[in-house]
Amino acid sequence: MKRRLTAILAAVALPLVVAGMFLGVRPAAAASLTRVTSFGNNPTNLNMYLYVPDRVAARPALLVLVHYCGGSAGAIFNGNGHDYVTAADRYGYIIVVPEATRSEKCFDVSTPAALRRDGGSDSTGIMAMVSYTRQRYNVDPSRIVVSGFSSGAMMTNVLAAEYPDVFSAASAFSGVPAGCFATTNGSLWNSQCSGGQLIKTAQQWGDQARAMYSGYTGRYPRIQLWHGTTDTTLAYPNYGEEIKQWTNLNGLSQTPAFTDHPQSSWTRTRYGNTSTQATVEGISISGVGHQLPMNGQLAYAISFLGLDGTTPSSPSPSPSPSPSASPSPTPSPSPSRSPSPSPSPSSTPSPSPSPTAGSGACRVSATVNAWNNGLTENLTITNTGSSAVNGWSLAFTLPSGQTITNGWNATYSPTSGQVTAKNMSYNGSLAPGASTEVGFQATHTGNAGEPAAFTLNGATCSVA
């Protein structure tokens, strides 16, 4: 077992680090990831970390964010999961980050105890963390959600199956169906499942999940499933098996109600309804291995999970009693961050309001993070005038050799030379002093510089 788990550590951790190591790091905020001890029933000695933003919503959502094999709370918080943190600062929700402490740093989704509600393994400890947080903060019980990557994605499936009365939605990146990794010999590794060789009917998968909470007859969570077609660590056939399981649990046909391609390599299918918060949503990404999430993908998860529905309205309350805390965990050696999430990533941008001029005063700050022949650029646009801007167009000229390949929070046209970025439907209004963040990924041929000048609705902006 140890050799197999060591292999998955190498297969999982390296792509996750490589996928994120060149991306920007968000400036430190006053709020920090805090260790909580004595949080309740913890049979497998998990660590609990809690993130409460400086301004928490009056009725905050709660996200359980579960790390990958070989990971840690700090690694996912500061790395590939950091867009969730940025969004928590924006929308005021709370994040619980469980941390596996066994030597392989993988979560147990295999033993009989792990695959039974309140069975006495990792899922039991994670639910104690959820209960602890609910007791101390005014959490909206209808907006408790879970997301994870790899081992964390497998745990996401398990938690959603075992506690369907707690979780309203889930988003799993590169996982397997709940129960697929089951073993009876004490091992935490199931080669048949990892290899994509466990093929069952939708009813069989559904029954396996229902057995985890025997007697339950209520609704099951909405779920979003992501997988790369060239994944050889948790092989791609598991994606189809997950869809079978969750359409069955939700009483849906396996025939999609909607299919589109938000990006050229993506195939997105929705089941049950066609909205951003479909009952089941699958995103298959061609040519990608075991390295999800990648650039901008958490924006889609944030909208699917409903985490972008509330604006922070009050400073964070102090819990009573105060949690036992220790300093924030040390970040992983290679922290990463995907670009800032887009609150409403639909396949076709919604119509933007027609631009109207404010006072014309504006400021733009740009941060470029470059590697070999690629870069990401984050732009913060601030209305420094005395009247509101309703609908904006930001014009700038890319340095020679740069070509935009994708972007977030704006539409970009053309993709090289003199570019105009136009607002989306949700960020077109800028009150005096307000800012919005946009950005893009681009290729370059050696010049990775930022634009020297910007104009907003025709008015020249200062450059911070």
ABEGO torsion letter per residue (X at the ends): XAAAAAAAAAAAAAAAAAAAAABBBBBBBABBBBBBBGAEBBAAGBBBBBBBBABBBABBBBBBBBBBBGBBAAAAAABAAAAAAAAAAAAGBBBBBBBBABAAGBBBAABAAAABBGAGBAAAAAAAAAAAAAAABBBBAAABBBBBBEAAAAAAAAAAAABAAABABBBBBGBBBBGAABBAAGBABBAAAAAGABBBBAAAAAAAAAAABBGBABBBBBBBBBBBAABAABBAAAAAAAAAAAAAAAGBBABBABBBBABAABBBBBBGBABABBABBBBBBBGBBBAOBBBGAAAAAAAAAGAAABBBABBBBBBOBBBBBBBBBBBBABBBBBBBBBABBBABBBBBBBBBBBAGBBBBBBBBBBBGABBBBBBBBBBABABBBBEBBBBBBBBBGBBBABBBGBBBOBABEBBBBBBBAAAABBBBGBBBBBBBBBBBAGBABBBABBBBGGBBBBBX
